[in-house]
Structures are given as C-alpha cells and as structure tokens.
C-alpha cells in the first residue's frame, strides 16, 4: 500500500513545479517591464521548463495507475477463467 505515498510525493513535486513556473513567469514579466530582455527570456524559458516538468509528473503518474489497473484487470480475468 505504498502507492498513495508515491502519489502524494508526485503531487507535491507536481505542485512545486507549477508554483515555480508561475513565479518564474512573473519574474520574466518583471524583467521585460524593466527592459532587460535577456533576463526575461532566460526566466521565461526556465518557467516553461518547470511547467512541462509538472506535466511530465502528472502523465507519469497516470501511466503508472493505468498499468496497475490493467494488471488488476488481467488478474481478475485469469481468476474468472479458472
């Protein structure tokens, strides 16, 4: 029953990357407002990377759950066939 702990950890990492993405995009907007285009570009890129990392963690968790459900369904089918 360690799956809920992993899901919780994954949700934490997911949320951390989402918050980091928002902060970095805000910082990029600030740098752009101040006229520092290089810093704005760099922070926007890091914000986008953080966002896509959060999406990656979500997809990874979904795939893991689907694989587990398929395994459970296969075991149930085997039991019904026996």
C-alpha beads as a LAMMPS data file, in Angstrom:
LAMMPS data file: protein, C-alpha beads

82 atoms
81 bonds

1 atom types
1 bond types

-500.0 500.0 xlo xhi
-500.0 500.0 ylo yhi
-500.0 500.0 zlo zhi

Masses

1 110.0

Atoms # bond

1 1 1 0.000 0.000 0.000
2 1 1 2.834 2.427 -0.763
3 1 1 1.037 3.758 -3.853
4 1 1 -0.786 6.574 -2.008
5 1 1 2.537 7.749 -0.564
6 1 1 4.052 7.854 -4.045
7 1 1 1.018 9.627 -5.393
8 1 1 1.305 12.189 -2.618
9 1 1 5.012 12.674 -3.335
10 1 1 4.297 13.017 -7.038
11 1 1 1.554 15.525 -6.322
12 1 1 3.993 17.516 -4.200
13 1 1 6.600 17.581 -6.955
14 1 1 3.916 18.449 -9.464
15 1 1 2.683 21.335 -7.317
16 1 1 6.226 22.578 -6.642
17 1 1 6.982 22.786 -10.355
18 1 1 3.671 24.541 -11.029
19 1 1 4.376 27.157 -8.357
20 1 1 7.936 27.588 -9.609
21 1 1 6.641 28.076 -13.162
22 1 1 4.261 30.829 -12.051
23 1 1 6.980 32.581 -10.067
24 1 1 9.443 32.417 -12.946
25 1 1 6.931 33.687 -15.498
26 1 1 6.142 36.553 -13.120
27 1 1 9.842 37.320 -12.829
28 1 1 10.136 37.217 -16.634
29 1 1 7.311 39.752 -16.912
30 1 1 9.092 41.965 -14.385
31 1 1 12.378 41.779 -16.288
32 1 1 10.588 42.537 -19.531
33 1 1 8.888 45.527 -17.902
34 1 1 12.282 46.768 -16.685
35 1 1 13.686 46.444 -20.208
36 1 1 16.036 43.541 -19.564
37 1 1 15.071 41.255 -22.451
38 1 1 17.881 38.738 -21.899
39 1 1 16.911 38.060 -18.300
40 1 1 13.231 37.965 -19.293
41 1 1 13.949 35.349 -21.940
42 1 1 16.034 33.190 -19.608
43 1 1 13.488 33.231 -16.788
44 1 1 10.624 32.586 -19.231
45 1 1 12.482 29.541 -20.554
46 1 1 13.032 28.219 -17.039
47 1 1 9.352 28.876 -16.264
48 1 1 8.305 26.899 -19.334
49 1 1 10.627 24.046 -18.378
50 1 1 9.138 23.976 -14.872
51 1 1 5.637 23.864 -16.321
52 1 1 6.473 20.963 -18.618
53 1 1 8.165 19.092 -15.775
54 1 1 4.950 19.376 -13.770
55 1 1 3.027 17.977 -16.754
56 1 1 5.577 15.151 -17.022
57 1 1 4.988 14.133 -13.401
58 1 1 1.221 14.134 -13.966
59 1 1 1.499 11.959 -17.077
60 1 1 3.935 9.584 -15.397
61 1 1 1.533 9.054 -12.500
62 1 1 -1.407 8.456 -14.847
63 1 1 0.550 5.894 -16.840
64 1 1 1.568 4.121 -13.656
65 1 1 -2.041 3.945 -12.476
66 1 1 -3.247 2.682 -15.858
67 1 1 -0.618 -0.058 -15.868
68 1 1 -1.673 -1.088 -12.375
69 1 1 -5.339 -1.152 -13.400
70 1 1 -4.520 -3.277 -16.455
71 1 1 -2.608 -5.695 -14.233
72 1 1 -5.511 -5.926 -11.801
73 1 1 -7.975 -6.473 -14.657
74 1 1 -5.773 -9.220 -16.120
75 1 1 -5.608 -10.964 -12.740
76 1 1 -9.389 -10.784 -12.387
77 1 1 -9.831 -12.229 -15.876
78 1 1 -7.474 -15.090 -15.062
79 1 1 -9.408 -15.856 -11.867
80 1 1 -12.708 -15.839 -13.734
81 1 1 -11.345 -18.166 -16.416
82 1 1 -10.115 -20.680 -13.804

Bonds

1 1 1 2
2 1 2 3
3 1 3 4
4 1 4 5
5 1 5 6
6 1 6 7
7 1 7 8
8 1 8 9
9 1 9 10
10 1 10 11
11 1 11 12
12 1 12 13
13 1 13 14
14 1 14 15
15 1 15 16
16 1 16 17
17 1 17 18
18 1 18 19
19 1 19 20
20 1 20 21
21 1 21 22
22 1 22 23
23 1 23 24
24 1 24 25
25 1 25 26
26 1 26 27
27 1 27 28
28 1 28 29
29 1 29 30
30 1 30 31
31 1 31 32
32 1 32 33
33 1 33 34
34 1 34 35
35 1 35 36
36 1 36 37
37 1 37 38
38 1 38 39
39 1 39 40
40 1 40 41
41 1 41 42
42 1 42 43
43 1 43 44
44 1 44 45
45 1 45 46
46 1 46 47
47 1 47 48
48 1 48 49
49 1 49 50
50 1 50 51
51 1 51 52
52 1 52 53
53 1 53 54
54 1 54 55
55 1 55 56
56 1 56 57
57 1 57 58
58 1 58 59
59 1 59 60
60 1 60 61
61 1 61 62
62 1 62 63
63 1 63 64
64 1 64 65
65 1 65 66
66 1 66 67
67 1 67 68
68 1 68 69
69 1 69 70
70 1 70 71
71 1 71 72
72 1 72 73
73 1 73 74
74 1 74 75
75 1 75 76
76 1 76 77
77 1 77 78
78 1 78 79
79 1 79 80
80 1 80 81
81 1 81 82
